[in-house]
Amino acid sequence: MVTSEHGVPLHSDAKRADMPTQTSRSGLNATAVVLQAPGELQVRELPLDEAGPEDLIIDMEWSGISTGTERLLWSGRMPPFPGMGYPLVPGYEGVGRVSATDRSGSVPVGKRVFVPGARCFGAVRGLFGSSAARVVVPAARVVPVAENLGERAMLLALAATAWHALESRGDEPELIVGHGVLGRLLARLCLLRSSRAPTVWESNPIRRDGATGYEVIDPASDARRDYHSVCDVSGDPGILDTLMAHLAPCGEIVLAGFYAERLGFDFAMAFMREARIRIAAQWRPQDMLAVKHLAESGALSLAGLLTHSAAHADAPAAYRVAFEDPSCLKMYLDWSA
């Protein structure tokens, strides 16, 4: 078995030899990642809810590990919101094949689809629920994707999040804060939408590579104080005072990351700038369709963003690498074996 430099088992892109077939719609189990409690992650068998007439049964191929929301769930720092609680099955970046279709046959058996999550594990919460070998999900929730995207299709959720952040304002950001996967997708989309290349801040030198068509710099080296539009994807709750100091009068800051703690800022600085602060919420279906078209056409490159892969059985080690190794942009679990 091939392993990464971190000792996490890696897998090739080989697909399962057996193609999906029509499956019984009840009495199913699935191996799933279960966060039993903060810091306590297991891989175990769970019974699945019975599929209704509007549901699909999907055999998962891959699921991404989020270093934003899933890190907060894993550490126990996720702010409370409806549906929150343990034990839970995480994951909102799933890709799989339909093994049983709904009553109307809206998505054919064998079709590859993007799965943004599932709630089909009985008493175990699906938050967000795609990190499992099999899921039951309403047909209306999945997004059919082109075969050529392969495992890169799991990046559509982050691409749609980036697109939504851009659509929420009138022009593209001059400054992007953070050069993880979301920051890189934001920069790539900015270049597609405008001839003006953004500046990207990244404090970790390990993550400053991989830029094409834009510059990634150390925030401490930036003397500019006239950015009219800033998009923060760092997740740093203490970032606002720093951003205010680099903002032009009447400039705007869009918060597109996820923040575990209360955000605050010095009022005098914001007052002098007449600053505006806006929050970009979850992506919408139209955002997903927009980036799906761009990715499938090749206009939006998803290359170079999936850096680590692990067998689903090795999920506990994989989650630690995803959260603790700055060279890991995106870890995903392989459910195809």
PyMOL commands that set and color helices and strands:
alter all, ss='L'
color gray80, all
select helices_A, chain A and resi 69-75+139-141+147-167+181-193+205-207+219-221+240-245+267-273+285-297+312-324
alter helices_A, ss='H'
color red, helices_A
select strands_A, chain A and resi 29-37+40-47+55-64+88-89+94-100+112-115+125-126+134-138+143-144+175-177+199-201+215-217+227-232+247-255+276-279+308-311+331-334
alter strands_A, ss='S'
color yellow, strands_A
deselect
rebuild
show_as cartoon
